[in-house]
Amino acid sequence: MRWLPEAIVSLFLLCLLLAAGCITPDEGNETRTPVTGPGTPSETLQRTMVGITHPGPGERTYTFAIQLDRTVVNPGESGSVNISIGNLVNRPLTVQPFPPGVRVTDHCGSVVRTIPYGTGDGIIPPGENLVYQIPLDMTDNQNAPLAPGRYRIELFWEEEIPHTPYPPGPPAPIPTRTGDVIIPEWDVGTIVIRYPEAAREGIIGVNQTVTVAGLPVILERLECSEEYCMVTFLYPIASGTLPPGIPAGSLPPPPPDTGPGLFSIDGGTECPFLTIPVTQTGGLWEVNGNLPPISQNVRDLTIIIPELAGDEGPWVFRVEVG
């Protein structure tokens, strides 16, 4: 399995560009979520989409925005997810069920906290916004405080929505539990719980070379902060990457595919990390990997590249940081 490059926001958004269905009738006995004005702006990243309903010529029905109120908290502190859904049409829109659920995953991708979605609905009058805040107390499913580190936050409205292929021509309305607004899953971003002893910060020069199957790979450096630790790899551009008859240097060679990496801290569990698209640096390819922040108490990192440029590794780097 390949990891998506961490121009990752746009790819997540593409996966979540979904259509909306028919309006849920008002039965008069369901929970209603109040509609308010716009929420307070935040310095964290806001993620948005515009919904399109079917059938018709692509009528834009709503805007959807989510935003974490903070990306770094101290142990014991809480955060929140701010949601705003705006009605763009001249009829009420229904969000059902509401509020959405929340999944919190750790740096190994394990789900440590699940907040189920609600059983009510939200009615958005024409031209107004539904604004809602979901508190995050940063505890796990056993109500124990989460350990320091980086956690990914996701919203979901359904456990699973089956895929329905559209027939040729304008598709018919699709009845759905979510009424007019279909947003089954959405990546909100990450929250870091600070280490009491602080995270390691700054650039750590490594310049360690490992050669496997004739391909030398250099782990050049680590750039660490309290929110991430970015690793940089370099390896040579293979000859013969351009079509016959095209002289070298006239066109850049196509960047090779990059598989996921693995890392472990002080000999602990191996966890995956994302890689950022390959870029060209002189006569070398550069690949960056996004690790979670590391504690000042960490002694060593093991960083593994299982596959690179179509070649099987693994390239294994052991880095003393303590």
N, C-alpha and C positions, 0 to 999 in steps of 0.2 A: 504494500500500500504506500502510495506517495503522499507526503504532506503537502498541503497547498502552500505556496509561497506566502510569506507574511507581508505581501501587499494585501493583508488578509482581510482588511475591512471590506474592500470592494468585492472580494469573492464571497464573503459571508452575505453581503447585501444581494449579490446576484442569486444566491441560493434561496433567498427569502423574498424575492419579488413575486408576490402572490396575488391572486385575484380575489374578488369578493363576490358573495352570493346574494340571496334574497333576504328581505327584511324579516326579522323575527317579530311576530305580533305581540302586542302588549296584553298579557293575561291578567294584569292587575294585582298579582300576588307575589311578585318577585322582588328581590332586593334591587334598589336603584342606587346608582353611584352619582353623587352630586356633580354638576358641571360648574366649573369655575373659569376664571381667566387664566392667562399664561402663568407658568411657574416661574420661580426665581432663577435667573441665569446662574450658571456655574462655570468654573474654569475647566472642568473635566470635559472630555470629548462627548459631543452630542451626536447620536446616530439617528438618521431619519430615513423615511421612505414615503412614497406617495402611492396610495392604493388605487387600483383600477377595477371597476365592476364590469360584469358581463351580463347580458349581451350588450350590443351597442357599439358606438365608434370609440371605445376606450374612454369612457367617462371617468374622470378623476373624482373619487368619492371622499377621500380622507387623507390627512397627513398624520404621520406617526413619528414620534421622537422619544428617545429614552436617553437618560443621562445619570451617571453616578454622581452623588453629591461630593464625593472625594475618592481619590485613588489610593491613599495611604492613611492608615489609622494606627493608633497605638494599641497595645494589648488591652482588651477590655472595652474599647470604644466600639461604637456602632456606625454603620453607614446607611445609605438608603438609595433606592432606585426611583428616579422621577420620571413619570410617564405623562405624555401629552398627546391626545388624539383629537385632531381638528376635523370638523364636518365641513366639507366643501360644497355640498349640494343643498338643494332647497327642500329637503325632506329629512325627518329624523333618521339617524343611524343607530344601529344596535350592536353593542359589543357583548357577546355572550359565549361562554361564561366569563365573568369578571369578578375580581381582579385576576391577572395571570398568575401562574405558578413561577417559582424561582428554583433554579438548580445552582449549587455552588460546587465547583470541582477544584481539587488541589493540583499541585504542579505535576503530579503523575497522571492526571486525568481521571482520578477516582471521584465519584460523587460523594461528598461529605455532608451535604445538607440539601433537603428537598422541602420546599414550601408548596403545598398543593394549590392548584388554581381554585378560584371561588365557584360558588353555585348560583350567584346572582347574575345580573346584567348591568350594562351601562347604556343609558339612552342619551344621545348627543343631539340636541336641537340644531336646526339649520344654522350654519355660520358660527357655532360656538365650539369650545374646547372642553374635552374631558381631561382633567388633570388629577393625577393620583400618585401617591407616594407609598412605596413598599419599604418598610424598615428592614434592615439587615443587622441582627445582633451579633453576627460573626461567631455563632456556635454551631456544633455539628448536630446530627440527628439524635444524639443522646444528651443534648443540651450542655455538652462540655465545651469550654472555650476552644476555638481553633488555634492551632499552633502558629507561631510567626512564619511568614512566607507569603507566596503569591497565590491568589485564588481567582478563578474565572467565574463570572456571573452570567447566567443565561435566563431568559424568560421563556415560558411556554404556556400556551392556551389549551393545548390538547396533548394527551399522551402520545397519540399518533394519528395523523390524518392520511388516509389512503390516497395514493396518486390516481387521478382520473384523467385519462388522455382526452384532449379536446377533439371532437370530430371536425371534418372540413367545414368551413363557413363559420358564421358567428355562433359561438357556443351558447347553449341554453343555460338559464340560471341553475346554479348548483345549490340545493338546500344544504345548510350546514349549521352546526350547533353554535358557531361563532357569529351568526347573523351576517352583517354587512362587512365586518372587518375580520379578515383571516390572517392571523400572524401566529402560526403554531410554535415557532421557536425563534429567538432573537438573541444574538450575542451582545451583551451590554458592555463588557470590558472586564478589567481586572482590578482587584483591590489587594493591596499589600498590607499585611499586619507586620509592623516593625519588630525587629529583633530587639530585646531589651539591651543587649550588648552592642547594638548597632550593626548595620550591614557593612560589608567591605565596599569601599568606594575608590574610584580612580582606575588608572590603566596599569595592568600587569603585563609586562613584556614576557613572552614565552619563547618564541622562535624555535619550536621543537619540530623536527622533521621525522615522519614515519613513511616508509616506502613499502607498498604492498602491490604485487603484480606489476612491478615496474613503474608504478605511479607514485612519485613523491608528493606528500601533502604536508604543508607547514601549518601548524597551529601558531599563528603570529602573536596574538595578544588577547587579553580579556579586558573589556571596559565595563566596570561595575558601578552600580549606583544602588540606592535603596529600593528601586523599582524593578531592576533587571540586571543581568550580567550578559553582555554581548560578547560572543567569541568570534574570532575572525580566522578563516582558513584561506590558504593560498595554494594553488597547484598549477602546473604548466598547461598551456593551451596545446592540445594535441595537433600534430601536423596532419594534413590531409582532411581537414574539416570543411574545406570549401569545394564546390563542384569542380570537375575537371575543366581546364581552360580559363579559369578565373585566377589571376595572379594573387599571391598572398599580399595582404595589406590593402587590396582594393575594396574588399567588403569585410566586415567583422564576422568571425565565425559564429555560428549559432551557439548560444549558451547550452551546456549540457544539463540534463535533468539531474536534480539533486534530491536524494532520499532523505528520510528523517534521521536525526541523530539521537544518541542516547547519552545520558550523563548519570553519574552517581556521586554522592558526597560522602567522604570519609568511609568508602567501602560499603555504603548502604544500597538501597534498592535502586536499580536502573530505571530511569524515567525518560520519556521521549522529550525532545525539544524541536521547535519549529526552525526551519531555515528560510532565510530571505533570498530572493532571486539572485542568481549569479551575475556579477558585474565584472568588467574587464579592467585590470590594473596593469598597465604595461603589457608584458608578455605572459601574464598570469591571470587565471580566474580567481575571483574573490567570492567567498561564500560566508555569510554571517549566520550565526545561530543565536536564538534568543532563549537564554536560561533565566530562571527566577533569581532574585537576589540571593547572595550567600552571606552567611553570618561571619562576623569577625572571628568567631571561634573555629571556623572550618579550617582543617589542616590540608586536605588535598582533594582535588577533583579528578575524576576519571571521565574523559570525553571520548565517545566512540562514534565514528562514521561508518555504518555498515556497508554502504554502497555509494559510489560517486562516479559520475560520468560514464555510467554503464558498466563499471568495473566492480566486482565484488571485493569487499574488504575482509575483515574490518580494519580500519585505521584506529588504533587505540593510543590515546594520549593520557599520560598521568602527570598532573600539574600540582606541585606543592605551592600552596598559597598562604600557609600559616607560618 
